[in-house]
Amino acid sequence: MHQGYLRLLKQRGGMLVCGQRIDALDHQGGLWTARALETSFQARVIINAAGAWADHVAALAGVRPLGLVPKRRTAIIVDGLSGIDTRTMPTVDFTATDAYFKPDGSRIMASLGDQDPVEAQDIRPDEWEIALLADWLQRETQLSVKRIGHSWAGLRTFVSDASPVVGFDDGVPNFFWLAAQGGYGIMMAPALGQAAATLARHHDLPDELTTQGVDAADLCRSREAKPATALPGQAI
Ligand SMILES: Cc1cc2nc3c(=O)[nH]c(=O)nc-3n(C[C@H](O)[C@H](O)[C@H](O)COP(=O)(O)OP(=O)(O)OC[C@H]3O[C@@H](n4cnc5c(N)ncnc54)[C@H](O)[C@@H]3O)c2cc1C
C-alpha cells in the first residue's frame, strides 16, 4: 500500500526526500520555509504529518501543541508454523487485555496490545517484551513458537479523544494538522489522505466520506471545545 502511494505521488510530480529532519519553520510573506541541515523547502501551506513528533514540529512554527501522547507497542511475526492453515484463521482479540493475534499470509502476527506512554523517539523492539509475547502466545493458544521471523515496536500516537486531527490550525495561518492517527493510521490512510487533500485545498469533504458520516468539524482541532454529546437514548 505504501509503495503504491509513493508511486502515485511520483507520477503526479511529487518528491520524497528522506533523512532530512526539519528543525526550523518560518512563515513570512505568505510562505512557509522549512529548514533541514542540508536543504530547505518553501510552500504556502505546511502539512504537519510528523506522527509522534507532530507537537515538536508545531512548536517550531509557534503553534499550540495538541497534547499528543505516543504509546509504545511491540509485535512479532511467527513463522515456521506446521499443521496450521492460516487461510481459515480469524483475527482473535482478547478483549480483557487488548492482546491479539491474526494471520499474516502463512504466518501469524501477534501483539500484547501494550500501550505504554513514552516520549516521541525511534523505538526498537525490546528482547524482554518479545519473550513475554512469545510466552503469552504459547500459554493462551495451542501454537508452538519455534521461530520469530520478524519483530518490531513502534508508536501509536493519540490525543485525548483518540480520534485523528485533520485540518488547519485555528491559531496560525496555513498550518495544517494530519496527526493523532493512533492505532489505525494504515487502515485510515485512504480516507484520511482524501480528507487531508481536500481540506488543505479549502474544498469540502467528498461525498464518499460525508455519506459515511465523516464531518470536517469532528476532525479539526477546535472540536476540543465542543460539548459532550450523548448517543440516542443515552444520558450525558
Ligand atoms: C506494533 C504496531 C502495530 C500497528 N498495527 C496497525 C494496524 O494493524 N493497522 C493500522 O492501521 N495501524 C497500525 N498501527 C498504527 C500505525 O502504524 C500508525 O497509526 C501510523 O504509522 C501513523 O502514521 P503517521 O504518518 O501519523 O506517523 P509515522 O508513521 O510515525 O510517520 C511520521 C514521520 O514523520 C517523520 N518526522 C518526525 N519529525 C520530523 C521532522 N522534524 N522532520 C522531518 N520528518 C519528521 C518521522 O521520521 C516519520 O517518518 C500499528 C502501530 C504499531 C506500533
The ligand as an SDF file (V2000), in Angstrom:
LIG
                    3D

 53 58  0  0  0  0  0  0  0  0999 V2000
    3.0050   -2.6270   16.6230 C   0  0  0  0  0  0  0  0  0  0  0  0
    2.0780   -1.7260   15.8410 C   0  0  0  0  0  0  0  0  0  0  0  0
    1.0390   -2.2870   15.1050 C   0  0  0  0  0  0  0  0  0  0  0  0
    0.1790   -1.4690   14.3600 C   0  0  0  0  0  0  0  0  0  0  0  0
   -0.8140   -2.0730   13.6340 N   0  0  0  0  0  0  0  0  0  0  0  0
   -1.6110   -1.3100   12.8700 C   0  0  0  0  0  0  0  0  0  0  0  0
   -2.6220   -1.9240   12.0570 C   0  0  0  0  0  0  0  0  0  0  0  0
   -2.8060   -3.1470   12.0400 O   0  0  0  0  0  0  0  0  0  0  0  0
   -3.4030   -1.1090   11.3020 N   0  0  0  0  0  0  0  0  0  0  0  0
   -3.2490    0.2510   11.2950 C   0  0  0  0  0  0  0  0  0  0  0  0
   -3.9850    0.9310   10.5840 O   0  0  0  0  0  0  0  0  0  0  0  0
   -2.3110    0.8470   12.0430 N   0  0  0  0  0  0  0  0  0  0  0  0
   -1.4930    0.1150   12.8410 C   0  0  0  0  0  0  0  0  0  0  0  0
   -0.5490    0.7180   13.6190 N   0  0  0  0  0  0  0  0  0  0  0  0
   -0.5400    2.1910   13.7100 C   0  0  0  0  0  0  0  0  0  0  0  0
    0.1450    2.8650   12.5390 C   0  0  0  0  0  0  0  0  0  0  0  0
    1.4570    2.3550   12.4080 O   0  0  0  0  0  0  0  0  0  0  0  0
    0.1710    4.3840   12.8150 C   0  0  0  0  0  0  0  0  0  0  0  0
   -1.1570    4.8630   13.0210 O   0  0  0  0  0  0  0  0  0  0  0  0
    0.7640    5.1370   11.6370 C   0  0  0  0  0  0  0  0  0  0  0  0
    2.0760    4.6890   11.3710 O   0  0  0  0  0  0  0  0  0  0  0  0
    0.8130    6.6330   11.9310 C   0  0  0  0  0  0  0  0  0  0  0  0
    1.3120    7.2600   10.7840 O   0  0  0  0  0  0  0  0  0  0  0  0
    1.9060    8.7230   10.8170 P   0  0  0  0  0  0  0  0  0  0  0  0
    2.2690    9.0340    9.3900 O   0  0  0  0  0  0  0  0  0  0  0  0
    0.9950    9.6570   11.5440 O   0  0  0  0  0  0  0  0  0  0  0  0
    3.2280    8.6310   11.7210 O   0  0  0  0  0  0  0  0  0  0  0  0
    4.6400    7.9290   11.3770 P   0  0  0  0  0  0  0  0  0  0  0  0
    4.4210    6.6830   10.5890 O   0  0  0  0  0  0  0  0  0  0  0  0
    5.3640    7.8410   12.6860 O   0  0  0  0  0  0  0  0  0  0  0  0
    5.3470    8.9950   10.4410 O   0  0  0  0  0  0  0  0  0  0  0  0
    5.8020   10.2340   10.9220 C   0  0  0  0  0  0  0  0  0  0  0  0
    7.0420   10.5990   10.1240 C   0  0  0  0  0  0  0  0  0  0  0  0
    7.4240   11.9460   10.4170 O   0  0  0  0  0  0  0  0  0  0  0  0
    8.8380   11.9910   10.4430 C   0  0  0  0  0  0  0  0  0  0  0  0
    9.2770   13.1660   11.2140 N   0  0  0  0  0  0  0  0  0  0  0  0
    9.0830   13.4300   12.5330 C   0  0  0  0  0  0  0  0  0  0  0  0
    9.6480   14.6010   12.8740 N   0  0  0  0  0  0  0  0  0  0  0  0
   10.2150   15.0980   11.7340 C   0  0  0  0  0  0  0  0  0  0  0  0
   10.9720   16.2810   11.4360 C   0  0  0  0  0  0  0  0  0  0  0  0
   11.2630   17.2090   12.3650 N   0  0  0  0  0  0  0  0  0  0  0  0
   11.4080   16.4490   10.1620 N   0  0  0  0  0  0  0  0  0  0  0  0
   11.1270   15.5370    9.1870 C   0  0  0  0  0  0  0  0  0  0  0  0
   10.4150   14.3950    9.4120 N   0  0  0  0  0  0  0  0  0  0  0  0
    9.9770   14.1900   10.6730 C   0  0  0  0  0  0  0  0  0  0  0  0
    9.2330   10.6760   11.1250 C   0  0  0  0  0  0  0  0  0  0  0  0
   10.5820   10.3710   10.8430 O   0  0  0  0  0  0  0  0  0  0  0  0
    8.2540    9.7130   10.4710 C   0  0  0  0  0  0  0  0  0  0  0  0
    8.7820    9.1930    9.2800 O   0  0  0  0  0  0  0  0  0  0  0  0
    0.3370   -0.0550   14.3680 C   0  0  0  0  0  0  0  0  0  0  0  0
    1.3820    0.5150   15.1020 C   0  0  0  0  0  0  0  0  0  0  0  0
    2.2430   -0.3060   15.8390 C   0  0  0  0  0  0  0  0  0  0  0  0
    3.3640    0.3360   16.6140 C   0  0  0  0  0  0  0  0  0  0  0  0
  1  2  1  0
  2  3  1  0
  2 52  2  0
  3  4  2  0
  4  5  1  0
  4 50  1  0
  5  6  2  0
  6  7  1  0
  6 13  1  0
  7  8  2  0
  7  9  1  0
  9 10  1  0
 10 11  2  0
 10 12  1  0
 12 13  2  0
 13 14  1  0
 14 15  1  0
 14 50  1  0
 15 16  1  0
 16 17  1  0
 16 18  1  0
 18 19  1  0
 18 20  1  0
 20 21  1  0
 20 22  1  0
 22 23  1  0
 23 24  1  0
 24 25  2  0
 24 26  1  0
 24 27  1  0
 27 28  1  0
 28 29  2  0
 28 30  1  0
 28 31  1  0
 31 32  1  0
 32 33  1  0
 33 34  1  0
 33 48  1  0
 34 35  1  0
 35 36  1  0
 35 46  1  0
 36 37  1  0
 36 45  1  0
 37 38  2  0
 38 39  1  0
 39 40  1  0
 39 45  2  0
 40 41  1  0
 40 42  2  0
 42 43  1  0
 43 44  2  0
 44 45  1  0
 46 47  1  0
 46 48  1  0
 48 49  1  0
 50 51  2  0
 51 52  1  0
 52 53  1  0
M  END
$$$$
